[in-house]
Amino acid sequence: MVVYARKKKSESNDSLQQRFKKQVQKTGIMGVLRSRSRFSKPKNRLTQRKRALHREKLRAENKKKQFYSAM
């Protein structure tokens, strides 16, 4: 992802910089770079499984709530 911002005629340096920053924000480059800057240890299988079970439990509860709230 490459972002270019060329100076337009009669454009100040401040407005050029603001336009460039806005383009970079829209592409989401900074979030990717921040996540890559530090090593994140991969989750082990047990942790993944526990999180998946917890997620399924919450989904079931929410589904039950939606069913009874519709009545």
N, CA, C and O atoms as a GROMACS GRO file, in nm:
protein
  284
    1MET      N    1   0.084  -0.118   0.000
    1MET     CA    2   0.000   0.000   0.000
    1MET      C    3   0.089   0.124   0.000
    1MET      O    4   0.156   0.156   0.098
    2VAL      N    5   0.087   0.192  -0.111
    2VAL     CA    6   0.166   0.313  -0.125
    2VAL      C    7   0.072   0.432  -0.130
    2VAL      O    8  -0.028   0.430  -0.201
    3VAL      N    9   0.105   0.535  -0.055
    3VAL     CA   10   0.023   0.656  -0.052
    3VAL      C   11   0.107   0.772  -0.103
    3VAL      O   12   0.215   0.799  -0.051
    4TYR      N   13   0.056   0.839  -0.205
    4TYR     CA   14   0.122   0.956  -0.260
    4TYR      C   15   0.035   1.078  -0.236
    4TYR      O   16  -0.088   1.072  -0.242
    5ALA      N   17   0.100   1.190  -0.210
    5ALA     CA   18   0.030   1.317  -0.200
    5ALA      C   19   0.120   1.422  -0.263
    5ALA      O   20   0.222   1.460  -0.206
    6ARG      N   21   0.082   1.469  -0.380
    6ARG     CA   22   0.161   1.573  -0.446
    6ARG      C   23   0.099   1.709  -0.419
    6ARG      O   24  -0.022   1.723  -0.408
    7LYS      N   25   0.185   1.805  -0.408
    7LYS     CA   26   0.140   1.940  -0.376
    7LYS      C   27   0.067   2.000  -0.495
    7LYS      O   28   0.118   2.001  -0.607
    8LYS      N   29  -0.053   2.051  -0.469
    8LYS     CA   30  -0.132   2.118  -0.572
    8LYS      C   31  -0.090   2.264  -0.581
    8LYS      O   32  -0.023   2.316  -0.493
    9LYS      N   33  -0.130   2.327  -0.689
    9LYS     CA   34  -0.099   2.469  -0.702
    9LYS      C   35  -0.168   2.545  -0.590
    9LYS      O   36  -0.282   2.516  -0.554
   10SER      N   37  -0.100   2.640  -0.538
   10SER     CA   38  -0.149   2.728  -0.430
   10SER      C   39  -0.196   2.649  -0.307
   10SER      O   40  -0.290   2.691  -0.239
   11GLU      N   41  -0.131   2.536  -0.279
   11GLU     CA   42  -0.164   2.458  -0.159
   11GLU      C   43  -0.050   2.477  -0.059
   11GLU      O   44   0.068   2.469  -0.094
   12SER      N   45  -0.085   2.502   0.064
   12SER     CA   46   0.018   2.522   0.166
   12SER      C   47   0.074   2.387   0.210
   12SER      O   48   0.014   2.282   0.186
   13ASN      N   49   0.188   2.392   0.274
   13ASN     CA   50   0.250   2.269   0.323
   13ASN      C   51   0.166   2.203   0.432
   13ASN      O   52   0.161   2.081   0.441
   14ASP      N   53   0.100   2.285   0.512
   14ASP     CA   54   0.016   2.230   0.619
   14ASP      C   55  -0.102   2.152   0.562
   14ASP      O   56  -0.134   2.043   0.610
   15SER      N   57  -0.167   2.207   0.461
   15SER     CA   58  -0.282   2.136   0.402
   15SER      C   59  -0.237   2.010   0.329
   15SER      O   60  -0.309   1.910   0.327
   16LEU      N   61  -0.118   2.015   0.268
   16LEU     CA   62  -0.064   1.894   0.203
   16LEU      C   63  -0.040   1.786   0.307
   16LEU      O   64  -0.071   1.669   0.285
   17GLN      N   65   0.016   1.824   0.420
   17GLN     CA   66   0.043   1.729   0.527
   17GLN      C   67  -0.087   1.671   0.583
   17GLN      O   68  -0.095   1.551   0.609
   18GLN      N   69  -0.188   1.754   0.601
   18GLN     CA   70  -0.318   1.707   0.651
   18GLN      C   71  -0.381   1.608   0.553
   18GLN      O   72  -0.435   1.506   0.593
   19ARG      N   73  -0.374   1.640   0.424
   19ARG     CA   74  -0.430   1.552   0.322
   19ARG      C   75  -0.359   1.418   0.321
   19ARG      O   76  -0.423   1.313   0.309
   20PHE      N   77  -0.227   1.420   0.333
   20PHE     CA   78  -0.150   1.296   0.337
   20PHE      C   79  -0.187   1.213   0.460
   20PHE      O   80  -0.207   1.092   0.449
   21LYS      N   81  -0.198   1.276   0.576
   21LYS     CA   82  -0.235   1.204   0.698
   21LYS      C   83  -0.372   1.139   0.684
   21LYS      O   84  -0.392   1.025   0.728
   22LYS      N   85  -0.466   1.211   0.623
   22LYS     CA   86  -0.600   1.157   0.604
   22LYS      C   87  -0.597   1.035   0.513
   22LYS      O   88  -0.667   0.937   0.539
   23GLN      N   89  -0.518   1.040   0.407
   23GLN     CA   90  -0.507   0.927   0.316
   23GLN      C   91  -0.446   0.806   0.387
   23GLN      O   92  -0.492   0.693   0.368
   24VAL      N   93  -0.346   0.829   0.468
   24VAL     CA   94  -0.283   0.720   0.542
   24VAL      C   95  -0.382   0.659   0.641
   24VAL      O   96  -0.386   0.537   0.656
   25GLN      N   97  -0.461   0.741   0.708
   25GLN     CA   98  -0.561   0.690   0.802
   25GLN      C   99  -0.665   0.605   0.732
   25GLN      O  100  -0.704   0.500   0.783
   26LYS      N  101  -0.710   0.648   0.615
   26LYS     CA  102  -0.812   0.574   0.542
   26LYS      C  103  -0.764   0.437   0.498
   26LYS      O  104  -0.841   0.341   0.497
   27THR      N  105  -0.635   0.426   0.462
   27THR     CA  106  -0.584   0.297   0.417
   27THR      C  107  -0.561   0.200   0.532
   27THR      O  108  -0.562   0.079   0.511
   28GLY      N  109  -0.542   0.250   0.653
   28GLY     CA  110  -0.522   0.163   0.769
   28GLY      C  111  -0.380   0.112   0.782
   28GLY      O  112  -0.356   0.012   0.850
   29ILE      N  113  -0.287   0.179   0.720
   29ILE     CA  114  -0.147   0.135   0.724
   29ILE      C  115  -0.091   0.142   0.865
   29ILE      O  116  -0.018   0.052   0.907
   30MET      N  117  -0.124   0.247   0.938
   30MET     CA  118  -0.064   0.266   1.071
   30MET      C  119  -0.103   0.154   1.168
   30MET      O  120  -0.021   0.112   1.249
   31GLY      N  121  -0.225   0.108   1.161
   31GLY     CA  122  -0.266  -0.002   1.248
   31GLY      C  123  -0.188  -0.129   1.220
   31GLY      O  124  -0.149  -0.200   1.312
   32VAL      N  125  -0.166  -0.156   1.092
   32VAL     CA  126  -0.089  -0.274   1.054
   32VAL      C  127   0.055  -0.261   1.103
   32VAL      O  128   0.112  -0.357   1.156
   33LEU      N  129   0.113  -0.144   1.085
   33LEU     CA  130   0.252  -0.124   1.128
   33LEU      C  131   0.265  -0.135   1.279
   33LEU      O  132   0.363  -0.190   1.329
   34ARG      N  133   0.169  -0.083   1.353
   34ARG     CA  134   0.175  -0.091   1.499
   34ARG      C  135   0.165  -0.237   1.545
   34ARG      O  136   0.233  -0.277   1.640
   35SER      N  137   0.080  -0.315   1.479
   35SER     CA  138   0.066  -0.454   1.520
   35SER      C  139   0.191  -0.534   1.485
   35SER      O  140   0.225  -0.629   1.556
   36ARG      N  141   0.260  -0.498   1.379
   36ARG     CA  142   0.383  -0.568   1.341
   36ARG      C  143   0.503  -0.526   1.424
   36ARG      O  144   0.604  -0.597   1.427
   37SER      N  145   0.496  -0.413   1.490
   37SER     CA  146   0.613  -0.360   1.558
   37SER      C  147   0.654  -0.445   1.677
   37SER      O  148   0.772  -0.445   1.715
   38ARG      N  149   0.562  -0.516   1.737
   38ARG     CA  150   0.594  -0.598   1.853
   38ARG      C  151   0.559  -0.744   1.825
   38ARG      O  152   0.464  -0.773   1.753
   39PHE      N  153   0.636  -0.833   1.881
   39PHE     CA  154   0.610  -0.975   1.865
   39PHE      C  155   0.493  -1.014   1.952
   39PHE      O  156   0.489  -0.982   2.071
   40SER      N  157   0.398  -1.083   1.894
   40SER     CA  158   0.286  -1.133   1.973
   40SER      C  159   0.292  -1.286   1.970
   40SER      O  160   0.293  -1.348   1.864
   41LYS      N  161   0.295  -1.342   2.086
   41LYS     CA  162   0.307  -1.487   2.099
   41LYS      C  163   0.179  -1.552   2.049
   41LYS      O  164   0.070  -1.510   2.086
   42PRO      N  165   0.190  -1.655   1.965
   42PRO     CA  166   0.069  -1.720   1.915
   42PRO      C  167  -0.006  -1.791   2.028
   42PRO      O  168   0.055  -1.845   2.121
   43LYS      N  169  -0.138  -1.791   2.019
   43LYS     CA  170  -0.220  -1.855   2.121
   43LYS      C  171  -0.206  -2.006   2.110
   43LYS      O  172  -0.202  -2.061   2.000
   44ASN      N  173  -0.200  -2.074   2.224
   44ASN     CA  174  -0.192  -2.219   2.219
   44ASN      C  175  -0.332  -2.277   2.198
   44ASN      O  176  -0.432  -2.207   2.209
   45ARG      N  177  -0.338  -2.404   2.169
   45ARG     CA  178  -0.466  -2.468   2.133
   45ARG      C  179  -0.566  -2.466   2.248
   45ARG      O  180  -0.686  -2.449   2.226
   46LEU      N  181  -0.517  -2.485   2.369
   46LEU     CA  182  -0.607  -2.488   2.484
   46LEU      C  183  -0.676  -2.354   2.502
   46LEU      O  184  -0.797  -2.348   2.526
   47THR      N  185  -0.601  -2.246   2.490
   47THR     CA  186  -0.658  -2.112   2.503
   47THR      C  187  -0.758  -2.086   2.392
   47THR      O  188  -0.866  -2.031   2.417
   48GLN      N  189  -0.724  -2.125   2.269
   48GLN     CA  190  -0.816  -2.105   2.157
   48GLN      C  191  -0.946  -2.182   2.180
   48GLN      O  192  -1.055  -2.130   2.154
   49ARG      N  193  -0.935  -2.303   2.229
   49ARG     CA  194  -1.053  -2.386   2.252
   49ARG      C  195  -1.141  -2.326   2.362
   49ARG      O  196  -1.264  -2.324   2.349
   50LYS      N  197  -1.079  -2.278   2.470
   50LYS     CA  198  -1.156  -2.218   2.578
   50LYS      C  199  -1.231  -2.094   2.530
   50LYS      O  200  -1.348  -2.073   2.563
   51ARG      N  201  -1.163  -2.013   2.450
   51ARG     CA  202  -1.227  -1.892   2.398
   51ARG      C  203  -1.342  -1.928   2.304
   51ARG      O  204  -1.446  -1.861   2.304
   52ALA      N  205  -1.324  -2.032   2.223
   52ALA     CA  206  -1.429  -2.074   2.132
   52ALA      C  207  -1.551  -2.125   2.209
   52ALA      O  208  -1.664  -2.094   2.173
   53LEU      N  209  -1.528  -2.202   2.314
   53LEU     CA  210  -1.639  -2.252   2.394
   53LEU      C  211  -1.713  -2.138   2.463
   53LEU      O  212  -1.836  -2.138   2.470
   54HIS      N  213  -1.639  -2.042   2.513
   54HIS     CA  214  -1.700  -1.926   2.578
   54HIS      C  215  -1.783  -1.846   2.478
   54HIS      O  216  -1.893  -1.801   2.509
   55ARG      N  217  -1.730  -1.830   2.358
   55ARG     CA  218  -1.801  -1.757   2.253
   55ARG      C  219  -1.932  -1.828   2.216
   55ARG      O  220  -2.036  -1.763   2.199
   56GLU      N  221  -1.927  -1.960   2.203
   56GLU     CA  222  -2.048  -2.036   2.172
   56GLU      C  223  -2.152  -2.025   2.283
   56GLU      O  224  -2.272  -2.015   2.256
   57LYS      N  225  -2.106  -2.025   2.407
   57LYS     CA  226  -2.197  -2.011   2.520
   57LYS      C  227  -2.268  -1.876   2.516
   57LYS      O  228  -2.389  -1.867   2.536
   58LEU      N  229  -2.191  -1.770   2.489
   58LEU     CA  230  -2.250  -1.636   2.482
   58LEU      C  231  -2.348  -1.624   2.366
   58LEU      O  232  -2.453  -1.560   2.378
   59ARG      N  233  -2.314  -1.685   2.253
   59ARG     CA  234  -2.406  -1.682   2.138
   59ARG      C  235  -2.538  -1.750   2.171
   59ARG      O  236  -2.644  -1.702   2.133
   60ALA      N  237  -2.530  -1.864   2.240
   60ALA     CA  238  -2.651  -1.936   2.277
   60ALA      C  239  -2.737  -1.852   2.372
   60ALA      O  240  -2.859  -1.848   2.359
   61GLU      N  241  -2.673  -1.786   2.467
   61GLU     CA  242  -2.747  -1.701   2.561
   61GLU      C  243  -2.814  -1.584   2.489
   61GLU      O  244  -2.929  -1.552   2.516
   62ASN      N  245  -2.742  -1.522   2.397
   62ASN     CA  246  -2.798  -1.410   2.323
   62ASN      C  247  -2.914  -1.454   2.234
   62ASN      O  248  -3.012  -1.382   2.219
   63LYS      N  249  -2.901  -1.572   2.177
   63LYS     CA  250  -3.008  -1.624   2.092
   63LYS      C  251  -3.134  -1.648   2.176
   63LYS      O  252  -3.245  -1.620   2.133
   64LYS      N  253  -3.113  -1.702   2.297
   64LYS     CA  254  -3.226  -1.728   2.386
   64LYS      C  255  -3.292  -1.596   2.427
   64LYS      O  256  -3.415  -1.587   2.431
   65LYS      N  257  -3.210  -1.495   2.457
   65LYS     CA  258  -3.265  -1.364   2.496
   65LYS      C  259  -3.346  -1.304   2.382
   65LYS      O  260  -3.454  -1.248   2.406
   66GLN      N  261  -3.296  -1.314   2.261
   66GLN     CA  262  -3.368  -1.259   2.146
   66GLN      C  263  -3.500  -1.330   2.125
   66GLN      O  264  -3.601  -1.268   2.091
   67PHE      N  265  -3.501  -1.462   2.144
   67PHE     CA  266  -3.623  -1.540   2.125
   67PHE      C  267  -3.730  -1.499   2.224
   67PHE      O  268  -3.846  -1.480   2.187
   68TYR      N  269  -3.692  -1.485   2.352
   68TYR     CA  270  -3.791  -1.453   2.454
   68TYR      C  271  -3.828  -1.305   2.454
   68TYR      O  272  -3.937  -1.270   2.499
   69SER      N  273  -3.742  -1.219   2.405
   69SER     CA  274  -3.777  -1.077   2.400
   69SER      C  275  -3.872  -1.047   2.285
   69SER      O  276  -3.942  -0.946   2.288
   70ALA      N  277  -3.876  -1.133   2.184
   70ALA     CA  278  -3.964  -1.112   2.070
   70ALA      C  279  -4.108  -1.147   2.104
   70ALA      O  280  -4.201  -1.104   2.035
   71MET      N  281  -4.129  -1.224   2.209
   71MET     CA  282  -4.265  -1.267   2.245
   71MET      C  283  -4.343  -1.159   2.310
   71MET      O  284  -4.459  -1.180   2.346
   0.00000   0.00000   0.00000
